[in-house]
Amino acid sequence: MYGARTSENGETAGTGRSGGAADGLVGFLSLERLELDLFRGWCHDGAPLRAFGGQVAAQALTAAGHTVAHERPVHSLHGYFLRAGNTRRPIVYSVERLRDGRSYTARRVTAIQDGEAIFTLSASFKLPEDESDRYQVMPDVPKPEELPDAYRYWAENNPDAYREAAYAHVMSMRVVPPPAPGDTACGARGQTEQYVWFRTLAPLPDDPLLHVCALAYCSDLSLAPTAALDQEVLYPLRDGPSRVAMTSLDHAMWFHRPFRADDWLLFAQRSPSAGDGRGFNLGDFWTRDGTLVASVVQEAVLRRRRTDGPSTG
């Protein structure tokens, strides 16, 4: 089952304490079902001993999805990061069934560790409708096959950091170079931006919920650093340590159309504002054939690093 939707008869939704590299991304998203609306999972580091926020959000969405009928896919999520998660202890996900309407279903999930809420998620699901379709054209960028793998570069140039980054062992990342040599990706209008191709390294089962949760997971891999591109390049392409400390504050996503996370997806990211110790970021995901499938908005703590400590990437 490994994170796929299950029945509500108390079966396990995954493999308990999985999330090891051997299990791959499917293992990272799996949960143990403790009761009808109560789940338990384990997270890997995003920074030393701090749970990776994308995984916490994806596991919370997995928990919500386990309480919703298969024919109602996810269409949105809104999450707030309240405290850092400890990767040495499990996280319990408690699901509240807020509404089961004719077309829409709403769930609220609280991620709890040591008796305290570390993350809250509101998720909405809906029955598909046959209506007219319109979406923005995908940016014209090089195809993923034309670009080097950023995580492979990281492995060669900073093997210790790469080895400790669990997400780099389950995802493939291809970064589109900025328009000109030495460009910091900060446009003339004061907006930083970047284009990154993502896909899972291993094929995923044919479960739409799993693919949505996989996208929620990878959406946190490069979005927060977009606000700091005027100060440093993206983490797998850096030669030295980060000069910026960042932590996700909130994260919202809207899923527009079906997709597969094990096929290449272009993540177009931009940050129109940074200040007051915060960076504001937006992004859109397209399939390689140009279909807009998801959008994301995130705000993160963004401060110049004073001492060694955790940071995104």
SERO-4910 file (N, C-alpha, C, O; in steps of 0.05 Angstrom, whole numbers):
BEGIN
 pado doro    nc1    nc2    nc3   cac1   cac2   cac3    cc1    cc2    cc3    oc1    oc2    oc3
  Met    A     17    -24      0      0      0      0     17     25      0     13     43    -16
  Tyr    A     36     27     18     57     47     16     47     75      9     56     87    -10
  Gly    A     29     85     25     20    112     20     -3    115      1    -14    136     -2
  Ala    A    -11     92    -11    -35     93    -28    -60     93    -11    -58     86     13
  Arg    A    -82    102    -21   -107    103     -6   -115     76      2   -113     57    -14
  Thr    A   -125     72     27   -134     47     37   -163     49     46   -174     71     47
  Ser    A   -175     26     52   -201     26     63   -200     36     92   -179     40    103
  Glu    A   -223     40    104   -224     51    131   -229     29    152   -243     33    171
  Asn    A   -216      5    148   -220    -17    166   -197    -21    185   -195    -42    198
  Gly    A   -180      0    187   -158     -2    206   -133    -15    194   -114    -20    209
  Glu    A   -132    -20    168   -108    -32    156    -85    -11    158    -90     13    159
  Thr    A    -60    -21    158    -38     -3    157    -36     10    130    -41     -2    109
  Ala    A    -30     36    130    -27     52    106      3     56    101     13     79    103
  Gly    A     17     35     95     46     37     91     60     17    108     49     -5    113
  Thr    A     84     23    117    101      3    130    112     13    156    133      3    165
  Gly    A     98     31    170    108     40    196    132     57    193    133     76    177
  Arg    A    154     50    207    178     66    206    193     59    181    213     45    181
  Ser    A    184     69    158    198     67    133    212     94    129    218    108    148
  Gly    A    217    101    104    231    126     99    260    122     95    274    142     91
  Gly    A    270     97     96    298     93     90    303     95     60    284     93     45
  Ala    A    328     99     52    334    103     24    325     79      7    318     82    -16
  Ala    A    326     55     19    319     31      4    290     31     -4    283     19    -24
  Asp    A    273     44     12    244     45      6    238     66    -15    217     64    -28
  Gly    A    255     85    -20    250    105    -39    229    124    -30    221    125     -7
  Leu    A    219    140    -49    199    161    -42    173    149    -32    160    160    -14
  Val    A    166    126    -42    141    113    -32    144    107     -3    124    111     12
  Gly    A    167     99      6    171     94     35    170    120     51    160    120     73
  Phe    A    181    141     39    181    167     53    152    177     59    148    192     78
  Leu    A    133    169     42    106    179     45     88    159     59     64    165     64
  Ser    A     98    136     67     80    116     79     75    122    108     91    135    122
  Leu    A     52    112    117     43    117    145     32     91    156     23     73    142
  Glu    A     33     89    183     20     67    197     -7     77    208     -8     98    220
  Arg    A    -28     62    202    -54     70    212    -58     60    240    -59     35    244
  Leu    A    -61     78    259    -65     70    287    -94     66    294   -101     46    307
  Glu    A   -111     84    285   -140     83    288   -152     93    262   -138     99    243
  Leu    A   -179     95    262   -193    103    238   -182    129    226   -177    131    202
  Asp    A   -177    150    243   -168    176    234   -142    184    247   -137    208    250
  Leu    A   -126    165    254   -101    170    268    -79    154    255    -81    130    251
  Phe    A    -57    168    247    -35    155    232     -8    163    245     -6    182    260
  Arg    A     12    147    239     39    152    249     59    149    227     57    131    211
  Gly    A     78    168    226     99    167    206    126    176    217    127    187    239
  Trp    A    147    172    201    174    181    208    184    198    185    178    193    162
  Cys    A    199    219    192    210    237    172    241    237    173    253    233    193
  His    A    252    243    150    281    246    148    288    275    152    271    293    153
  Asp    A    314    281    154    324    308    158    320    325    133    323    316    111
  Gly    A    312    350    138    315    371    118    340    387    124    355    396    106
  Ala    A    345    391    150    369    402    162    375    383    185    357    368    194
  Pro    A    399    384    197    406    365    218    385    363    240    379    383    254
  Leu    A    373    339    243    353    333    264    327    349    262    311    349    280
  Arg    A    323    363    239    298    377    234    284    364    211    295    361    189
  Ala    A    259    356    215    244    342    195    241    359    170    236    383    172
  Phe    A    243    347    147    240    361    121    210    369    118    193    352    119
  Gly    A    206    395    115    179    405    115    162    393     92    138    388     96
  Gly    A    173    389     69    158    377     47    148    350     53    126    342     44
  Gln    A    164    334     68    155    308     76    133    308     97    114    293     95
  Val    A    135    327    116    114    329    136     87    337    122     67    325    128
  Ala    A     88    356    104     64    364     89     53    341     73     29    337     72
  Ala    A     71    326     59     62    304     42     50    282     59     30    269     51
  Gln    A     62    276     82     50    255     99     23    264    111      5    247    113
  Ala    A     21    289    118     -5    299    128    -26    297    106    -49    290    112
  Leu    A    -19    303     81    -38    300     59    -45    271     54    -67    264     48
  Thr    A    -25    253     57    -30    225     55    -50    216     76    -69    201     69
  Ala    A    -47    225    100    -66    218    122    -94    227    115   -113    212    118
  Ala    A    -97    252    106   -123    262     98   -135    245     76   -159    239     76
  Gly    A   -119    239     56   -128    223     33   -138    196     40   -156    185     27
  His    A   -127    184     61   -136    158     70   -165    158     81   -176    136     85
  Thr    A   -176    181     86   -203    183     97   -223    193     77   -246    199     83
  Val    A   -215    194     51   -232    204     30   -235    183      8   -216    168      3
  Ala    A   -258    182     -4   -264    163    -25   -245    167    -49   -237    189    -55
  His    A   -238    145    -63   -220    145    -85   -228    165   -107   -211    177   -120
  Glu    A   -254    167   -112   -263    183   -135   -262    213   -130   -269    229   -147
  Arg    A   -252    221   -106   -249    250   -101   -219    257    -98   -208    254    -76
  Pro    A   -206    266   -119   -178    273   -117   -174    299   -102   -193    315    -98
  Val    A   -150    303    -93   -142    328    -79   -143    351    -99   -135    349   -122
  His    A   -154    374    -90   -152    398   -107   -137    421    -93   -128    439   -107
  Ser    A   -134    420    -66   -118    441    -54   -109    433    -26   -121    415    -14
  Leu    A    -88    446    -17    -79    443     11    -68    469     21    -58    485      5
  His    A    -71    474     47    -60    498     60    -48    489     86    -61    478    103
  Gly    A    -22    494     89     -8    484    113      8    506    127     18    524    114
  Tyr    A     11    503    153     27    521    170     47    505    186     39    486    200
  Phe    A     72    512    184     93    500    200     95    515    226    101    539    226
  Leu    A     91    501    248     90    513    274    115    509    291    125    527    305
  Arg    A    126    485    289    151    478    304    167    459    287    157    446    269
  Ala    A    193    458    293    211    439    279    205    411    288    202    406    312
  Gly    A    203    392    269    199    364    276    225    351    282    246    357    269
  Asn    A    225    333    301    249    317    309    249    291    294    231    275    297
  Thr    A    270    286    279    271    262    262    278    237    278    277    215    267
  Arg    A    284    240    303    289    217    320    264    205    332    265    184    345
  Arg    A    241    219    329    216    210    340    195    210    319    196    225    299
  Pro    A    174    192    322    153    191    302    135    216    304    135    230    324
  Ile    A    120    220    283    100    242    282     73    229    280     69    211    263
  Val    A     54    237    296     26    227    295      9    248    280     10    272    285
  Tyr    A     -7    237    261    -24    254    245    -54    248    252    -63    226    248
  Ser    A    -67    269    263    -95    266    271   -113    280    251   -109    304    245
  Val    A   -132    266    239   -149    276    218   -176    283    229   -189    267    242
  Glu    A   -186    307    222   -213    315    229   -229    316    203   -221    328    183
  Arg    A   -253    304    204   -270    304    180   -289    328    182   -310    327    196
  Leu    A   -282    349    168   -297    374    171   -322    374    154   -343    385    163
  Arg    A   -321    362    130   -345    363    113   -343    341     91   -322    337     80
  Asp    A   -366    328     87   -369    310     64   -393    318     48   -415    309     52
  Gly    A   -388    337     30   -410    348     14   -416    333    -11   -403    312    -16
  Arg    A   -434    343    -27   -442    330    -52   -419    330    -72   -415    310    -86
  Ser    A   -403    352    -73   -381    354    -92   -354    356    -78   -333    347    -88
  Tyr    A   -353    369    -55   -328    375    -41   -327    361    -14   -347    357      0
  Thr    A   -302    354     -7   -296    341     19   -273    357     32   -253    363     18
  Ala    A   -276    363     57   -255    378     71   -245    363     95   -260    350    110
  Arg    A   -218    364     99   -205    351    121   -185    370    134   -173    387    120
  Arg    A   -181    368    160   -160    382    174   -142    362    188   -152    344    201
  Val    A   -116    365    185    -97    347    197    -78    362    215    -68    384    208
  Thr    A    -74    351    239    -54    363    258    -32    343    262    -37    320    269
  Ala    A     -8    351    256     16    334    260     26    340    288     32    363    295
  Ile    A     28    319    304     34    322    333     60    306    340     64    284    331
  Gln    A     77    319    355    101    306    365    106    315    394    106    339    400
  Asp    A    110    296    412    114    301    440     91    318    452     96    336    468
  Gly    A     67    313    443     44    327    453     39    355    442     20    368    451
  Glu    A     55    364    424     52    391    412     47    389    382     59    372    368
  Ala    A     31    408    373     26    410    344     51    422    330     60    443    338
  Ile    A     62    408    310     84    419    295     76    429    267     91    444    255
  Phe    A     52    420    258     44    428    231     13    423    230      3    404    241
  Thr    A     -1    442    216    -29    438    211    -35    440    181    -22    456    167
  Leu    A    -53    424    172    -60    423    144    -90    423    140   -104    408    153
  Ser    A   -100    440    122   -127    438    112   -126    428     83   -110    439     67
  Ala    A   -141    408     77   -141    396     50   -169    394     40   -188    388     55
  Ser    A   -173    399     14   -199    397      1   -197    377    -22   -178    377    -37
  Phe    A   -218    361    -25   -220    341    -46   -247    346    -61   -266    357    -49
  Lys    A   -248    338    -86   -273    343   -101   -277    323   -123   -258    311   -133
  Leu    A   -302    319   -131   -309    303   -154   -301    318   -179   -307    342   -181
  Pro    A   -289    304   -199   -282    318   -224   -307    326   -239   -328    314   -237
  Glu    A   -305    348   -254   -327    359   -270   -318    362   -299   -295    369   -304
  Asp    A   -336    358   -317   -330    360   -346   -337    389   -354   -360    394   -362
  Glu    A   -317    407   -353   -322    435   -360   -300    443   -380   -281    429   -385
  Ser    A   -303    468   -391   -283    478   -409   -256    482   -395   -255    485   -371
  Asp    A   -234    481   -410   -207    481   -399   -191    504   -411   -192    509   -435
  Arg    A   -176    517   -393   -159    539   -402   -136    541   -382   -139    538   -358
  Tyr    A   -111    545   -393    -88    549   -375    -66    563   -390    -65    564   -414
  Gln    A    -48    574   -374    -25    590   -384     -6    572   -399     -2    549   -393
  Val    A      7    584   -419     26    570   -435     52    566   -419     61    583   -405
  Met    A     64    543   -422     89    536   -408    112    553   -418    113    558   -443
  Pro    A    130    562   -401    154    577   -410    171    560   -430    171    535   -428
  Asp    A    184    573   -447    201    560   -467    229    557   -455    245    576   -454
  Val    A    235    533   -445    261    528   -432    272    502   -444    258    486   -456
  Pro    A    298    497   -440    310    472   -449    296    447   -437    287    448   -414
  Lys    A    296    425   -452    284    401   -442    302    388   -421    326    394   -421
  Pro    A    292    371   -404    308    359   -383    332    343   -393    353    342   -381
  Glu    A    327    330   -416    349    314   -428    373    330   -437    395    320   -440
  Glu    A    369    356   -440    390    374   -449    406    386   -426    424    401   -430
  Leu    A    398    379   -401    410    391   -377    423    370   -359    413    347   -358
  Pro    A    444    377   -345    457    358   -327    440    354   -302    424    371   -295
  Asp    A    444    332   -288    430    326   -263    443    342   -240    467    338   -235
  Ala    A    428    360   -228    440    377   -207    448    361   -182    468    368   -170
  Tyr    A    434    340   -176    441    324   -153    466    307   -159    482    302   -140
  Arg    A    471    299   -183    496    285   -190    519    305   -187    541    297   -178
  Tyr    A    515    329   -196    536    350   -193    542    353   -163    566    355   -155
  Trp    A    522    354   -147    525    357   -118    540    334   -106    558    338    -89
  Ala    A    534    310   -115    548    286   -105    578    287   -111    594    278    -95
  Glu    A    585    299   -134    613    300   -142    628    323   -128    652    320   -122
  Asn    A    614    345   -123    628    369   -113    625    372    -83    641    386    -70
  Asn    A    604    361    -71    601    363    -42    589    336    -32    566    335    -24
  Pro    A    605    315    -34    594    288    -28    583    284      0    563    270      4
  Asp    A    594    298     20    584    295     47    556    306     49    538    293     61
  Ala    A    551    330     39    524    342     40    505    325     24    482    321     33
  Tyr    A    513    316      0    495    300    -16    488    274     -2    464    265     -3
  Arg    A    507    261     11    502    236     25    481    239     46    465    221     51
  Glu    A    481    262     60    462    266     82    434    275     73    416    276     89
  Ala    A    432    283     48    406    293     37    389    271     26    393    263      3
  Ala    A    371    260     42    355    237     34    339    243      9    336    226     -8
  Tyr    A    329    268      6    312    275    -17    327    273    -43    316    267    -64
  Ala    A    354    277    -42    370    276    -67    373    248    -77    383    244    -99
  His    A    366    228    -61    368    200    -69    342    188    -79    341    165    -87
  Val    A    321    204    -80    295    195    -90    284    212   -112    265    205   -126
  Met    A    296    236   -117    287    255   -137    310    261   -157    334    259   -150
  Ser    A    302    268   -181    321    278   -201    315    307   -206    291    314   -210
  Met    A    335    324   -206    332    353   -210    349    363   -233    373    357   -233
  Arg    A    338    377   -251    352    390   -273    347    420   -272    324    428   -275
  Val    A    367    436   -268    364    465   -265    370    479   -292    391    475   -304
  Val    A    351    495   -301    355    511   -325    374    534   -318    369    549   -300
  Pro    A    396    537   -333    415    559   -327    403    586   -331    384    589   -347
  Pro    A    412    606   -315    402    634   -319    409    644   -347    427    632   -359
  Pro    A    396    665   -356    399    674   -384    428    681   -392    436    677   -415
  Ala    A    444    692   -373    471    701   -380    491    692   -359    483    688   -336
  Pro    A    516    688   -368    536    679   -348    538    698   -325    540    723   -329
  Gly    A    538    688   -300    540    704   -276    514    717   -268    514    731   -247
  Asp    A    493    712   -283    467    723   -275    458    710   -249    460    686   -246
  Thr    A    448    726   -230    439    716   -204    410    709   -204    398    703   -183
  Ala    A    397    709   -228    369    703   -231    351    725   -219    327    721   -215
  Cys    A    363    748   -213    347    771   -203    341    790   -226    360    803   -237
  Gly    A    316    791   -234    309    808   -257    310    837   -251    313    845   -228
  Ala    A    307    853   -272    308    882   -269    284    893   -253    286    915   -242
  Arg    A    263    877   -251    239    886   -236    241    878   -207    221    880   -193
  Gly    A    263    868   -197    266    861   -169    255    834   -162    250    829   -139
  Gln    A    252    817   -182    241    790   -177    262    769   -183    274    769   -205
  Thr    A    266    751   -165    284    728   -170    267    706   -182    243    703   -176
  Glu    A    279    689   -199    264    668   -211    283    645   -220    307    650   -224
  Gln    A    271    622   -223    287    599   -232    268    578   -244    244    577   -237
  Tyr    A    278    561   -261    263    539   -274    278    513   -268    302    510   -274
  Val    A    263    494   -257    275    469   -249    257    446   -258    233    446   -254
  Trp    A    269    426   -270    254    401   -277    257    381   -254    279    378   -243
  Phe    A    235    368   -247    235    347   -226    221    322   -237    203    323   -253
  Arg    A    230    299   -226    215    275   -228    226    255   -207    249    259   -198
  Thr    A    210    236   -199    220    216   -181    240    198   -195    238    193   -219
  Leu    A    260    188   -180    280    170   -193    268    143   -200    275    131   -221
  Ala    A    249    133   -184    237    107   -189    208    110   -198    195    129   -189
  Pro    A    197     92   -215    169     93   -222    151     90   -197    159     77   -178
  Leu    A    128    103   -198    109    102   -176     85     85   -183     78     83   -207
  Pro    A     72     73   -164     46     59   -170     26     77   -182     27    102   -179
  Asp    A      6     65   -194    -15     81   -208    -37     90   -188    -60     82   -190
  Asp    A    -29    106   -169    -47    117   -149    -46    147   -150    -25    159   -142
  Pro    A    -67    161   -158    -66    190   -161    -59    204   -135    -44    224   -136
  Leu    A    -68    195   -112    -61    207    -87    -31    207    -82    -20    226    -73
  Leu    A    -18    184    -88     10    182    -84     25    202   -101     45    214    -92
  His    A     17    206   -126     30    225   -144     27    254   -134     45    270   -136
  Val    A      3    261   -124     -2    287   -112     16    292    -88     28    313    -85
  Cys    A     17    272    -70     34    274    -46     64    276    -54     79    290    -41
  Ala    A     72    262    -75     99    264    -84    106    292    -94    128    302    -90
  Leu    A     86    304   -107     90    332   -117     92    351    -93    108    370    -93
  Ala    A     75    347    -73     77    364    -49    104    361    -36    116    381    -27
  Tyr    A    115    337    -36    142    332    -25    163    348    -40    179    362    -28
  Cys    A    163    345    -67    185    358    -82    181    388    -85    200    402    -91
  Ser    A    156    398    -80    152    427    -83    167    443    -62    171    467    -65
  Asp    A    176    430    -41    191    444    -20    221    441    -23    236    450     -6
  Leu    A    230    429    -45    259    425    -48    274    449    -58    298    452    -53
  Ser    A    260    467    -73    274    490    -85    259    516    -83    269    536    -91
  Leu    A    234    515    -72    218    540    -73    228    561    -54    232    584    -62
  Ala    A    233    554    -28    243    574     -9    269    586    -18    272    611    -15
  Pro    A    289    571    -29    314    583    -38    311    603    -61    329    618    -66
  Thr    A    287    603    -74    283    622    -96    285    650    -86    295    668   -101
  Ala    A    277    656    -61    277    683    -50    306    692    -45    310    716    -41
  Ala    A    325    674    -44    353    681    -38    371    679    -62    395    680    -59
  Leu    A    360    676    -86    377    673   -110    393    698   -117    412    697   -132
  Asp    A    385    721   -106    401    745   -110    425    746    -91    443    763    -93
  Gln    A    427    726    -72    449    724    -54    466    700    -58    490    700    -52
  Glu    A    455    678    -69    470    654    -73    455    636    -92    431    638    -96
  Val    A    470    617   -105    458    599   -124    444    576   -109    449    573    -85
  Leu    A    428    561   -122    413    539   -110    432    519    -98    454    514   -109
  Tyr    A    425    506    -76    443    491    -59    459    469    -73    482    466    -67
  Pro    A    448    453    -92    465    432   -104    487    443   -122    505    429   -130
  Leu    A    484    468   -130    504    481   -148    524    498   -134    542    510   -146
  Arg    A    521    501   -107    540    517    -91    565    502    -86    565    477    -83
  Asp    A    587    517    -84    613    504    -76    616    505    -45    629    487    -34
  Gly    A    605    525    -32    609    528     -3    582    527     12    561    522      0
  Pro    A    583    531     38    558    530     54    540    554     48    549    574     37
  Ser    A    515    551     56    496    573     51    502    597     69    511    594     92
  Arg    A    498    621     59    500    645     74    473    654     85    471    675     99
  Val    A    452    639     79    425    647     87    412    624    102    414    601     95
  Ala    A    398    631    124    382    612    139    353    615    131    342    638    130
  Met    A    340    593    125    311    595    117    296    571    128    306    549    129
  Thr    A    271    576    135    253    556    145    225    562    135    216    585    136
  Ser    A    211    542    124    184    547    114    165    555    136    165    544    158
  Leu    A    148    575    130    128    584    149    100    573    141     86    563    158
  Asp    A     93    576    116     68    564    107     71    555     78     90    563     64
  His    A     52    539     69     55    526     43     27    520     33     11    507     47
  Ala    A     20    529      9     -6    524     -3     -3    514    -31     14    524    -46
  Met    A    -20    494    -39    -19    484    -66    -47    480    -77    -66    475    -62
  Trp    A    -49    483   -103    -74    477   -118    -67    458   -140    -48    463   -156
  Phe    A    -82    437   -143    -77    416   -163    -99    419   -184   -122    414   -179
  His    A    -90    427   -208   -109    434   -229   -118    410   -247   -141    408   -255
  Arg    A    -99    393   -253   -104    371   -272    -87    347   -264    -67    349   -250
  Pro    A    -95    323   -274    -80    299   -267    -52    299   -278    -46    313   -298
  Phe    A    -34    285   -266     -6    284   -274      7    259   -261     -5    246   -244
  Arg    A     32    254   -270     48    233   -257     74    246   -247     87    261   -262
  Ala    A     81    242   -222    105    253   -211    130    238   -220    152    247   -215
  Asp    A    127    215   -232    150    200   -242    156    207   -272    174    195   -284
  Asp    A    141    226   -283    147    238   -309    158    266   -303    152    278   -282
  Trp    A    174    277   -322    186    303   -318    165    325   -315    146    326   -330
  Leu    A    168    342   -295    151    365   -290    169    390   -288    188    390   -273
  Leu    A    161    411   -302    176    436   -300    164    453   -277    140    458   -277
  Phe    A    181    461   -259    174    478   -236    184    506   -241    208    511   -237
  Ala    A    167    524   -249    174    552   -254    169    567   -228    146    569   -219
  Gln    A    190    579   -217    189    591   -190    197    621   -192    215    628   -207
  Arg    A    185    637   -175    192    665   -175    187    676   -146    170    666   -132
  Ser    A    202    697   -139    199    710   -113    197    740   -118    217    753   -123
  Pro    A    173    751   -116    170    779   -121    176    797    -97    177    821   -100
  Ser    A    181    785    -73    185    801    -50    202    786    -29    199    762    -25
  Ala    A    221    801    -17    237    791      6    243    814     24    251    836     15
  Gly    A    238    811     50    243    832     69    230    824     96    214    806     98
  Asp    A    238    839    117    227    834    143    232    806    153    217    794    167
  Gly    A    255    794    144    262    767    151    245    746    138    244    723    148
  Arg    A    231    753    116    214    734    103    218    735     72    224    756     61
  Gly    A    215    712     59    216    711     30    190    699     20    180    679     30
  Phe    A    178    712      0    152    704    -11    157    691    -38    171    703    -55
  Asn    A    146    667    -43    152    652    -67    126    641    -80    107    633    -66
  Leu    A    126    640   -106    104    628   -121    116    609   -142    139    612   -151
  Gly    A    100    589   -150    110    570   -170     87    556   -185     65    555   -175
  Asp    A     93    546   -208     74    531   -225     88    506   -235    112    507   -241
  Phe    A     73    484   -238     83    459   -249     70    453   -275     45    455   -278
  Trp    A     86    447   -296     76    438   -322     86    410   -328    109    403   -320
  Thr    A     70    394   -342     81    369   -354     98    377   -377     97    400   -387
  Arg    A    114    358   -387    132    365   -409    117    371   -435    129    383   -453
  Asp    A     92    363   -437     76    369   -461     62    396   -458     47    404   -476
  Gly    A     67    411   -436     57    438   -433     31    441   -418     18    462   -420
  Thr    A     22    421   -404     -3    423   -388      3    433   -360     19    422   -346
  Leu    A    -11    455   -352     -8    465   -325    -23    447   -306    -47    443   -309
  Val    A     -9    436   -286    -21    416   -269    -23    425   -240    -40    414   -225
  Ala    A     -7    444   -231     -8    452   -203      5    479   -199     21    488   -215
  Ser    A     -3    493   -178      8    518   -170     14    518   -140      0    504   -125
  Val    A     34    533   -131     42    533   -103     50    561    -95     61    577   -110
  Val    A     44    567    -69     52    593    -57     64    586    -30     54    569    -15
  Gln    A     86    599    -23    100    593      2    113    618     13    123    635     -2
  Glu    A    113    621     39    129    642     52    148    628     71    141    608     84
  Ala    A    173    638     73    193    625     89    209    646    104    212    669     95
  Val    A    219    639    128    238    655    142    263    658    124    272    639    113
  Leu    A    273    682    122    296    688    105    314    708    119    308    732    120
  Arg    A    336    698    130    355    715    145    383    708    137    390    685    132
  Arg    A    400    728    137    429    723    132    440    707    156    436    715    179
  Arg    A    454    686    150    464    669    171    486    683    187    504    695    175
  Arg    A    484    680    213    504    692    231    522    670    242    546    675    245
  Thr    A    511    647    248    527    624    257    518    600    242    498    600    229
  Asp    A    534    578    245    526    553    233    499    543    244    495    545    268
  Gly    A    482    533    227    456    524    236    441    513    213    451    513    191
  Pro    A    416    504    218    400    491    197    391    511    176    386    534    182
  Ser    A    389    502    152    378    518    130    367    499    109    374    475    109
  Thr    A    349    509     92    338    492     71    360    483     53    378    498     45
  Gly    A    360    458     46    380    446     29    405    439     45    424    429     33
***
